[in-house]
Amino acid sequence: MEELFALLIPLGCGCVLPILVIWLTIRKEMNETNTRTKIVLAAIEKTPDMNIEELIEKISPKKKLLKETLLEKLMWGWICAILGPCLIGLGIYLKIEGMGRPKDPLIAICFGVALLAVGIAFLVNYYLGRKMLAKEIEAEEKRVTTQQA
């Protein structure tokens, strides 16, 4: 029975969970699109001479600015870069104390190294993106301020 659970847990986490997340994400996007479509159709039925392009622009989701995207990458980079060494330290602690099963410290260290690598990748992406997209970010900020004024 233990062997069955040892097989089902990685199978569920590695196969079923990603498929479920993707399905839920796609379903959410489809529901949002259907809701916007219903709003536009109802507006057309009530007032046929309405400016449809303006209505669609108002109810469509707003795109994130380049600066917001870069700041989000910075945030996730620091989160992963901090959690990675914490998991590595946990694995080393488990190994020294002899706690858990023999594979537990190795699993914690592997996840820690992976998180640290992802965090470093996000941070490098942020700093390079900020440097390369400086002119675009500045132009985007000017455009947003002129639209608000």
TIDOKE-436684 format. One record per residue: x, y, z of N, C-alpha, C, O, CB in turn. Coordinates in pm, whole numbers, plus 50000, padded with zeros to 5 digits. Each point is the difference from the previous one (the first is absolute). Glycine has a CB too. Layout:
BEGIN
XYZXYZXYZXYZXYZ/...
***
This chain:
BEGIN
500814988050000499195012050000500865012750000499675009749933498544977650187/502905012449956500895011550003500635002549864500225011549962500244983950278/499814993949687500605001549866499025006849904500405007749913501004971850127/497315017549977498985006249917499945015150025499955007949906498744970650095/501315025550127500005014350032501305006649955499995011549955498524984050242/502594997549813501285005549955499985002349849500725008649950500464979850240/498035004049738499885001849856498955010649965500195007749906500504968450063/498215024350105498905009149968500325014650030499565008949927498904972450118/502275021350061500295014050037500835007049893499615010849957500294982750285/501245001049713500735006949893499215000649869500095009849926502034982650180/497124997149866499195000049879498945011150006499775007049902500624968250072/498975026250140498995010550015500615013849994499455008949935499194975650202/502495017549931500645013350001500645003249866500035011649960500384986050285/500114992549686500715002549875499125000349877500335006749902501594982750201/496965003649900499144999249880498635006550020499605008749923501584970350017/498125016950162498635004350019499935014850042499195007549947500194969050116/501465027650030499955013750049500295010349892499255009749989501454981650232/500355007249696500215010049893498865000449900499625010849954502814985850073/497014991849938498884999749907498795007150060499305007349930501554971149972/498905019650226498895006550069500195015250005499045007449979500624971850157/501545025349890500275014450005499795006349863499395010649990502264985850197/498854997249709499835005349864498515000349962499535009849943502754981349993/497004998450096498584999449968499235011050072499155006649941501044968650024/500115026950165499315010550075500335013949946499125008649995500924976650207/501205017049757500395013049945499285002749869499465010949980502784986950130/497744992449802499315001649871498515002150022499385008249931502354977549957/497695007150205498585001350029499675014150052498985005849963500914969550087/500985030150037499805013550052500055010349888499165009049995501854983950224/499965005849691500115009449887498794999149908499515010249951502974988050062/497034989749963498814998349916498785006350064499205006349931501764972649977/498895019550224498865006150069500075015349994498975006549981500924973650171/501325025649863500155014549991499655005049860499335010249984502454988950194/498684993649720499695003749862498514999149972499435008949937502834983149993/497104997450117498564998449981499225011150070499015005049947501314970250035/500135028750137499335010850073500115013249924499025007349988501464981050229/500725014849733500175012349921499134999749874499435010249961502924992050127/497554986149849499184998749880498535002650033499315006849925502334976749980/497895011050206498615002250040499735014750028498935005249967501004971750128/501035029949967499845014350028499895007949871499155008849987502134988550228/499594999749690499985007149872498714997349925499405009249944503104989550044/497054988850010498754996749931498805007050065499115004849930501864973050005/499015022850198498915006950068500035014949969498955006249983501104976650200/501155023049810500115014249968499545002749857499365010249974502544992050188/498434988949746499575001749861498494999149989499385007649925502794982749995/497215000350155498554998549995499285012550055498985004149945501314971050078/500255030750084499335011550062500225012949921499075007849981501204981150242/500955013349732500315012149924500824996349878501224998850009498725015350200/499424984049677500714995549880500995010349943500914996249928497124989950024/501795026650080500895010149944501195003250092500665010249982497374999349899/502234981950215501095002050096501364997349934500094992049907498365001550282/502595013249859501354997849952500544987150064500405000050117499995025149852/499634964249954500364986850051501494999350035500374993850100497794996149763/502685016350057501454999550025500345006250135500854994950073499575006249680/498925009950279500255006650129499554991150116500704999050101499015023449789/499144971150095499504991050104500934988250020500304996250113497375010849832/502794987149945500914988550010501305004150068500554992550080498454997649712/501495021850177501235004950062499825001950150500914997550078499705013949707/498194993150256499755002450142499894987050079500464999450114498385021749823/500564968550005499794987850077501104989649982500034989950071497555014449910/503334998149926501094990449981501035001650112500185011050052499464989349698/501034988750287501005001050107501175008849958500434999849885498904977450196/501165030450014501105009249972501324992449995500254991050081498495027850031/502114985049792501334994149991500895006050108499885011750035499854984549716/501164995350301500955005050099501065008449930500394997249887499204982850261/500865030249921501095008149949501314992250009500114990550078498685030749990/502184982749853501304993350004500625000950139500614990450048499725014849709/499515006250306500585001950132499344990650102500694994450085499815029549858/498204974450048499294990850091500474985749980500204992650097497825022649901/502164980949877500474986449970501404997850055500294989650058498285010149736/502295010250187501364998750052500034999550152500764992350059500085019849739/498334996050267499954999850146499464986750054500414995350106499285029549892/499394969349928499484986950039501114989349990500104991250085497595015549838/503124994349972501134990849987501005002150112500574990350050499125009449703/500535012750288500915002850110499474993850129500764993950076499955027549813/497994980150135499414994550121500144984750004500454994550101497935024849903/501254974049887500094985449998501464995450004500294989450056497575009749815/503035008750070501424996650007500505000050142500704990750042499625019149733/499335000550302500445000550139499344989150084500644994250087499745030449889/498354972750000499324989450076500694986649976500314992850095497515019749889/502424984149890500644987249969501454999850047500484989750047498005007749755/502225013950185501405000550041500154998750152501064995950048499435018449751/498484989350275500064998550146499534986150043500594993950090499025030749935/499344970349911499494986750037500974988849961500064989850069497625019049903/503064992949919500954989849956501034996750106500114988350038499555019549731/501125001850279500984997050105499364995050130500604992250073500865025049827/497304987350129499304994950119499764985049987500204992550095498705030049938/500654973249849499784985649980501314992349999500064988850051497885016449819/503105000650074501324993550002500454998550146500494989450038500115020349734/499235000750308500354999350142499184989650073500524993050087500125030949905/498074975149975499144989850062500514986149965500054991350086497995024349904/502324982449884500524986949960501294996550072500194988650042498755014649737/501945006650235501264997650072499714996950146500614991050059500645024349783/497824992250218499634997550139499424986050018500354993050094499225031549936/499544971549880499424986550008501074989349986499944989750067497935019249840/503104993650007501094990349978500874998950126500364988950040499635016349713/500355006150308500864999950118499294993450118500614992050072500525028949847/497604982450101499254994650114499504985749976499594993350094499735030049960/500714972149822499534986649968498504998750011499494989250029502675002150050/497135019649898498554999950013499364995849868500585001949893499545016150282/498694976449833499264996449880500594987749933500894993350053498495030649917/500094973349912500514988949921501315004249934500285012049992497384979349967/503144999349995501295003749940499875008949876500935007549970499964971250118/497995020649840499855008049878499515014250029500135008749914499404970249962/499915023750242499435013150032501025011449988499685010149937498744978450215/502795010349905500955011149985500375002749854500155011549959500754982950267/499254995049695500375001649860498885007149923500275008449914501154970850100/497345017450015498875006449934499965014950034499815008349912498904969950094/501485025150123499985014050042501145007849933499815011349955499174982050266/502195000649771501145006849937499755001949851500325010549945501234979650226/497884999949762499725001249856498985011149973500205008149909500304967450063/498425025050106499025010749983500625013650032499705009949934498454974150123/502715016450043500675012550035500895005149889500015011949969499914981250268/500834997849702500885003949889499165004849881500345009949935501424973450142/497145009649896499135004049889499405013850026499975008549910499514967150043/500035026850169499435013150033501055011049993499715011149953498614977650193/502885008449900501075009949993500335003449855500215011749967500724979750251/499104998549696500285002449858498895008349936500285009149921500994969150069/497485018850043498885007649945500055014450050499765009449923498844969750065/501725022850139500115013450056501095008149933499815011749968499364979450248/501985002749762501095006949932499605003549858500305010949951501384976950191/497625003149791499555002749862499045011849997500115008549912500184967150031/498775025150152499085011450006500745013050026499705010249938498514974650144/502765014950009500745012250031500835004749881500045011949970500054981150270/500564997649691500785003749881499065005549893500325009949933501404972350119/497115011449932499015004749904499565014250034499855008349910499384968150053/500555026550164499595013450041501075010349967499715010249937498904979750246/502635007649860501055009949981500345002149853500225011449957500694982450266/499124995649700500265001649856498825006749930500195008549914501274971250091/497325016550033498815006049941499905014850033499635008049914499224970150101/501495025650107499955014150039501025008149919499735011349960499524982150271/501905000649747501045007049925499635001149852500175010649940501544981050223/497794997649779499714999849857498725007649964499895005649891501284972650097/497875022050103498705006149970499815013650064498875004650016500214972749964/502005029250058499895013050069499265010349915499145007150051503004988050070/498195005749751499365009949913498514996749981499165009150000503044994849882/497484983450102498604996049981499185002950126498855004349991501884978049847/499855015250279499295002550125499745015050016498915004050041502164975650063/499925028449864499845014550010498925005149905499185008350038503234993650028/497594993049809498995004049903498614995450045499025007249983502694991749833/498214989350241498724994850047499475008450116498805002850007501874974249920/500215027250164499585008550111499495013549951499015005250051502664983350096/499025017249753499565012849944498624998649935499155008750014503254997849948/497404982349966498724997649933498864998650103498915005349980502314983449828/499065004150301498984998050103499675013150068498835002850027501964973850009/500225031649993499725012850066499235009649910499185007850048502894989150088/498215002749733499255008749908498554995349986499105008149980503034997049897/497644981750131498644994849990499195003550124498805002749991502044978549864/499825018950262499305003150124499695014950011499035003850066502114976950042/499665027549830499805014650011498915005149911499735012049999502624990150057/
***
